[in-house]
Each structure stands twice: as C-alpha cells, then as structure tokens.
Amino acid sequence: MSTTLVRFLVPGTSRRFRCGGLSVELQTARLLAGLCTTEIVTYREKRDDCGFLDDLLRQGFSDDHVLWIVSWGFDVPRLIHRLRGQRVAYHAHSSGYGFDLPPGVPVLAVSRNTLGYWGNRAPRNPLFLTPNALESQWLERGDRADTRGCDRSIDVLVQARKSSDYVLKQLVPALRQQGLNVEVQTGWVDDLVGLFNRSRVYLYDSAEYWRGRGVTEGFGLPPLEAMACGCVVFTSLNHALADHCDPGRTAHQIGCGCLSHDLSRILAAVADPPHWRPPAETLAMLLEDSDESRLKQRWREVLGELDQLQQQGSADAFLTSPPTWLLRWRQFLQRFKRVVDRLPGWPNSH
C-alpha cells in the first residue's frame, strides 16, 4: 500500500483566509507534489479551482491510498469526525487548542514545541517532526553578505501584526528619539525579501499576542526569514521560536530586563550588524535544515512510515493512553495509601 493522493483541507483560499497557516499548507502541497499527487480541498469557501469537502464526501467512498491532512486549529475535531473511515493526519501548527485526538491519528508537528505538546497529550499516537520549509526566494535572494549594512536604508524593521504594546508604544518611540529610521510595516508587502534586505535590525515580539489567544506560536518563520536576509534579530523566545532562536547566538532576546538595555543593544547592532549576526556556519546549518529539498526528503520518509502504519493498523488495534483524570486519580490513591500506611496502629505502619 502506498499513498498516491494527499488532500490538504483548508477553509478557503481567497484573500480573507490569507495567513501563515494557509501559506504553509499551500507550500507543503507544492512540496509534496513531487512525491505524489496533491490536492487543495476547501470546506467553507467553495471555489472552482479546488475540491469541496461536502462534494467529495457525498461520493461516499473510502480509499486507503488517499491521505487527508487537517490543520486548522479549532476546526480539527469536527473535520476528523466528518472524515471517519478515511485516512487522516493532523498537520499541527500551533498547540493549546485543548482537544484530544482519536487513537491512531498521526500528528505531523511543524516544530519541536508542538511535537512536545502532543508527545505529552497523545503519547500513543504516531508523532512526526515536519518543520516548515523556507521558500526558495529567502535562500536565493536573501542578502547575507558580511557587510556593515551601508546599503540598508532601514535601521529597524517592525511588523505591527503580533507585535507587543511594549515594542510599538515604548521601544519604537525610544529608538526614533535616538535618531534611528524605524519602519513599522502594517499592510501587505509584495516583496518581503526586498524589505528585509533593506533592514539592519528586525524586531519580533509575539509572546503577548499568542498568550492572549491561548494558543502558541506554531512555527515562527519571520525571525528565520529575517536571518536569511542578513538582519540582526531581536525576538521573544516563546513556543516554536525557541527551535531556531538561540539567545545571544542566532538571535537576541527582546524586552530583556529593561528598556535601556534593549536600546543600548539595538543601537550597537545598527552600528555594527556583522558583530551581532549569527556565526556564518551556524546560520548556514539553520537555513540548510529549512531547505525545501531536505524537507521534501523528510516528507518522503514520513509518508512511507504512514503507509506502513496504515497497513499494520488495519490488522491490529491502535494503542491508547489513559485519560488525564484517571492518571490523576491513580496518583491521588497512591498518595492516600502512603498517608494511611503511616497512621499509628495501621497494619503497614512502622
């Protein structure tokens, strides 16, 4: 048995659904197209250029050679329920949505942070690490030359979306008072590579944004994209950002202690970017791990193992893990027994 068709389920593909999660699913579908046939299937927005979930399910067939990929956070439990009888895997971006997965449903985690989350929550489900790839434009056009930034007209670049009040309301005004050219990007940019190539320092502070939403930074590509363009990166270290942001080595922590400390470090980085960038060999390894060709090979291996699991699982029951409430109840009973055993006059007391 082998997978011949992978269907990626997304709510829609029009402008109103545009986000990092959609970009990743479209990119992954393109990446896997060299391994098998891939399709984008929508389930909210009906489009002429994509399959529609209701229409496909209405056909009423189950094909072991077709793998459905679900990914859209809050929609995952409902989608898995609708796809009963089909082969399904969860492409896990952010974590913290609070749902559990049925036994046997594989988790394809895009970061070690998300992998660890599901390794704790669903330890008997098949787990795989499938990081997101950097699009080739970042590796081909990114300006990583070891210069002093003389051709970079933007001292500090900030993307307003996901950024903290601290960055926007305290740090940015303070940097401008120091005479720096700070650009706060708010709208859509057709050429992000060009924008990053013109910037010396890039600020990314998403911890508060995600904490307010109760879920996590799923893969944290912007700081890695900035590094690929030769920017010095100051970032928060929440969730998946810790996968590739080693504070003081590949990136620098933002909001570190006090405002004056941030100011002094950013001013120094603007004045001498090469001194604050990651070591060339370290950055090269980071980018190599995110190269599409390497991740395509990883997907090849994952699809092969999923096929093997499907074949074996059809003849054997999937393993399950005890529910959390039962594990806590057992722990309570063990503690209660230890207390009782120490009571005076109890048979097991000493």
C-alpha positions in Angstrom: 0.0 0.0 0.0 1.3 3.5 -0.8 -0.1 7.0 -0.6 -1.0 8.2 -4.1 -3.1 11.3 -3.3 -2.7 13.7 -0.4 -5.6 16.1 0.2 -4.9 19.3 2.2 -8.0 20.6 3.9 -8.2 24.4 4.3 -11.3 26.6 5.0 -10.7 28.6 1.8 -8.0 30.1 -0.3 -9.3 33.7 -1.0 -7.8 36.8 0.5 -10.0 36.7 3.6 -8.3 33.4 4.6 -4.8 34.6 3.9 -2.5 33.9 6.9 0.7 32.0 7.7 -1.2 28.7 8.2 -2.7 28.9 4.7 0.7 29.8 3.1 2.3 26.8 4.8 -0.4 24.3 3.6 -0.2 25.6 0.1 3.6 25.4 0.2 3.6 21.9 1.7 1.1 20.7 -1.0 3.5 22.1 -3.7 6.5 20.4 -1.9 4.8 17.0 -1.8 3.6 17.3 -5.5 7.0 15.8 -6.4 6.3 12.7 -4.3 2.6 12.0 -5.0 -0.5 13.8 -6.3 -1.7 16.6 -4.0 -5.0 18.5 -3.9 -6.2 21.5 -2.0 -9.7 20.9 -0.7 -11.8 23.7 0.9 -14.7 23.2 3.4 -16.1 26.7 4.0 -15.5 28.6 0.8 -16.5 26.8 -2.5 -14.2 27.6 -5.4 -13.9 26.5 -9.0 -10.2 25.7 -8.7 -10.4 23.4 -5.6 -12.3 20.4 -4.5 -15.0 21.0 -1.9 -15.3 18.7 1.1 -19.1 18.2 1.0 -19.0 17.2 -2.6 -16.2 14.7 -2.1 -17.8 13.1 1.0 -21.1 12.9 -0.9 -19.4 10.4 -3.3 -19.3 8.1 -0.3 -16.1 6.1 -0.9 -13.1 5.3 1.3 -9.7 4.9 -0.4 -6.7 3.7 1.6 -4.4 5.3 -1.0 -5.8 8.8 -0.1 -4.5 10.7 2.9 -6.4 13.7 4.2 -4.4 16.4 6.0 -6.3 18.6 8.5 -4.6 21.6 10.2 -7.0 24.4 11.0 -6.8 24.5 14.9 -10.4 25.0 16.1 -11.8 23.0 13.2 -9.7 19.9 13.6 -12.1 17.8 15.9 -15.1 18.4 13.6 -13.1 17.7 10.5 -11.7 14.4 11.9 -15.3 13.4 12.9 -16.5 14.1 9.4 -13.7 12.1 7.9 -14.5 8.9 9.8 -13.5 5.9 7.7 -10.9 7.9 5.8 -7.1 8.1 6.4 -6.5 11.3 8.3 -3.4 13.0 9.7 -3.1 16.2 11.7 -0.6 18.8 10.4 -0.1 20.5 13.8 1.0 24.2 13.7 0.0 25.9 16.9 -0.8 24.0 20.1 -3.1 24.7 23.1 -6.5 24.3 21.4 -7.5 21.8 24.1 -8.9 19.0 22.0 -7.7 15.3 22.0 -7.1 13.1 19.0 -8.6 9.7 18.3 -6.2 6.8 18.7 -4.1 6.2 15.7 -4.4 9.7 14.1 -0.8 10.7 13.3 0.5 14.2 14.3 2.8 15.9 11.8 4.3 18.7 14.0 5.9 21.7 12.4 8.1 22.5 15.5 9.7 20.7 18.4 7.5 22.8 20.7 4.3 21.4 19.1 5.9 17.9 18.9 6.5 18.1 22.7 2.9 19.2 23.3 1.4 16.2 21.5 4.1 13.9 22.9 2.6 14.7 26.3 -1.1 14.9 25.3 -1.2 12.0 22.9 1.9 9.8 23.6 0.5 6.7 21.8 -0.4 8.5 18.6 2.2 8.3 15.8 4.3 11.5 16.0 6.5 13.1 13.4 8.5 16.3 13.1 7.9 18.0 9.7 9.3 21.6 10.0 8.1 24.2 7.6 10.4 25.0 4.7 11.7 28.4 3.8 10.5 29.3 0.4 13.4 29.3 -2.1 13.3 33.1 -2.5 14.6 33.6 1.0 17.6 31.4 0.4 18.2 32.7 -3.2 17.7 36.4 -2.7 18.4 36.9 0.9 21.4 39.3 1.4 23.7 37.6 3.9 26.9 39.3 2.8 29.1 40.2 5.7 29.0 44.0 5.2 28.4 46.8 7.6 24.9 47.4 6.3 25.8 50.5 4.3 23.2 49.6 1.7 20.4 49.1 4.2 18.2 52.2 4.5 16.0 50.9 7.3 17.7 50.8 10.7 15.0 48.9 12.5 12.0 47.0 10.9 8.9 46.0 12.9 5.9 44.2 11.6 2.9 45.5 13.5 0.8 42.3 13.5 1.5 40.2 16.5 3.8 42.8 18.0 3.6 43.8 21.6 2.5 47.1 23.1 6.0 47.3 24.6 7.6 47.3 21.1 5.0 49.6 19.5 4.4 52.1 22.3 7.7 52.2 24.2 10.6 50.8 22.2 9.8 52.2 18.8 9.3 55.8 20.1 12.5 55.5 22.1 14.5 54.3 19.1 13.2 57.1 17.0 14.2 59.6 19.7 17.8 58.2 19.3 17.6 59.2 15.6 17.1 55.7 14.1 15.0 55.2 11.0 12.3 52.7 12.3 9.8 51.3 9.8 6.6 49.8 11.2 5.1 47.7 8.5 1.3 47.4 8.7 -0.1 46.3 5.3 0.5 43.7 2.7 4.0 43.8 1.1 4.5 42.3 -2.3 8.3 41.8 -1.9 9.1 40.9 1.7 12.6 39.7 0.8 13.4 43.1 -0.6 12.0 44.8 2.6 14.1 42.5 4.9 17.2 43.0 2.7 16.9 46.8 3.3 16.8 46.4 7.1 19.6 46.1 9.5 17.7 45.0 12.6 14.4 43.1 12.8 12.2 43.1 15.9 9.7 40.3 16.6 7.8 40.1 19.9 4.8 37.8 19.7 4.6 36.3 23.2 1.8 38.6 24.4 -0.2 38.1 21.2 -0.3 34.4 21.5 -0.7 34.3 25.2 -3.8 36.5 24.8 -5.3 33.9 22.4 -4.5 30.9 24.5 -2.6 29.1 21.7 1.1 29.1 20.6 3.4 30.5 18.0 3.3 27.5 15.7 6.5 27.8 13.7 8.0 31.2 14.0 9.3 31.7 10.4 9.6 35.6 10.4 12.8 35.7 12.5 14.3 32.9 10.4 13.4 34.7 7.2 15.0 37.9 8.6 18.2 36.0 9.4 18.2 34.6 5.8 18.3 38.3 4.7 21.1 39.3 6.9 19.1 41.1 9.6 20.1 41.1 13.2 17.1 39.6 15.0 15.7 40.7 18.4 12.8 38.4 19.3 10.7 36.9 22.0 11.5 33.2 22.7 8.0 31.8 23.1 7.0 28.4 21.8 8.4 27.4 18.4 10.7 30.4 18.3 13.0 28.5 20.6 13.5 26.0 17.9 15.9 28.2 16.0 16.4 31.3 18.2 19.4 30.7 20.5 19.6 33.9 22.6 23.0 35.6 22.2 24.0 33.4 19.3 21.5 33.2 16.5 19.1 35.9 17.9 18.8 38.2 20.8 16.0 38.4 23.4 13.7 41.4 23.2 12.3 43.0 26.3 15.3 41.7 28.2 15.3 43.3 31.7 14.6 46.9 30.9 14.1 49.4 28.1 17.6 50.9 28.4 19.2 47.5 28.0 17.2 47.0 24.8 18.1 50.4 23.5 21.8 50.0 24.0 21.9 46.6 22.3 19.8 47.6 19.3 21.8 50.8 18.8 25.0 48.7 18.9 23.5 46.2 16.4 22.5 49.0 14.0 26.0 50.5 14.2 27.8 47.1 13.6 25.4 44.4 12.2 28.1 41.8 11.4 29.1 41.6 15.1 25.5 40.8 16.1 24.6 38.3 13.4 24.8 34.6 13.9 28.1 32.9 13.1 28.1 32.1 9.4 28.4 28.4 9.9 25.6 28.3 12.4 23.2 30.3 10.2 24.1 28.1 7.2 23.1 25.0 9.2 19.8 26.6 10.2 19.0 27.5 6.7 20.0 24.1 5.4 17.7 22.4 7.8 14.9 24.6 6.4 15.7 24.0 2.7 12.8 22.6 0.7 14.9 19.8 -0.8 15.9 18.5 2.6 12.3 18.7 3.9 11.0 17.0 0.8 13.1 14.0 1.7 11.8 14.1 5.3 8.2 14.1 3.9 9.1 11.1 1.7 10.2 9.2 4.8 7.1 10.2 6.8 4.7 9.2 4.0 6.5 5.8 3.8 6.0 5.3 7.6 2.4 6.4 7.5 1.8 3.8 4.8 3.4 1.1 6.9 1.3 2.2 10.0 -1.9 2.1 7.9 -1.2 -1.4 6.7 -0.4 -2.7 10.2 -3.1 -0.8 11.9 -5.8 -2.4 9.8 -5.0 -5.8 11.5 -4.2 -4.5 15.0 -5.9 -2.2 17.4 -4.3 1.2 17.9 -2.7 1.9 21.3 -4.3 4.3 23.6 -3.2 6.3 26.7 -5.2 6.5 29.9 -7.2 9.8 30.2 -5.7 12.5 32.4 -8.4 12.2 35.0 -7.6 8.5 35.5 -3.9 9.2 35.9 -4.5 11.9 38.5 -7.0 9.6 40.3 -4.4 6.9 40.5 -1.8 9.4 41.8 -4.3 10.5 44.5 -4.9 6.9 45.6 -1.1 6.3 45.8 -0.6 9.4 48.0 -3.6 8.5 50.1 -2.3 5.0 50.7 1.1 6.3 51.7 -0.6 8.6 54.3 -2.8 5.8 55.6 0.2 3.4 55.9 1.9 5.8 58.2 -1.0 6.1 60.7 -0.4 4.7 64.2 -1.7 1.1 64.6 -2.2 0.6 60.9 -1.0 -2.8 59.8 1.6 -1.5 57.4 2.8 1.3 59.6 6.2 1.3 61.2 
